[in-house]
Every structure is written in structure tokens, then in C-alpha cells.
């Protein structure tokens, strides 16, 4: 297995994998693509920056930890 990237803030397990950043100039704009390694098993929450393994996060595909996901979901549900 690859070298650990860090430690999950909730369970303390080592997490692995990295994110590669690829950018290109499109003339009037600049595009950035974030590519996760196939073995990446963690997220860094887009809202609070918590580092969590996928096992400690109910919705890792969203990029939010459970606490921040609940805050965002409640706000959207209330607006309807």
C-alpha cells in the first residue's frame, strides 16, 4: 500500500492516495481539473477542511463531512 497521506480526524486511521491538479489555459478562461488517485480513501471537507476517511463520512462523493452536509441539506430543505 502507498505511504499514508494523513490521519482521519474522526477514527485515527491512516488514509491513502492523493489528488493531482491539472490546469489549462482556454484563452479567456483557465480550467482546473482535480483527479483523485484510484486508491484515495479520504476527503478534505470543502466547508470545514476536516480530513476524514470514506468510512467516517456518509456522503464522501459530495466533498462534505457529515456535519457540514447536514447544515447544507437543512438549509436547502427549509428554502423550499
Secondary structure, DSSP 8 states (H G I E B T S, - for coil): ---EEEE-TTT--EEE--EEEEEEE-SSSEEEEEEE-TT--EEE-TTT--EEEGGG-TTGGGT--HHHHHHHHHHHHHH-
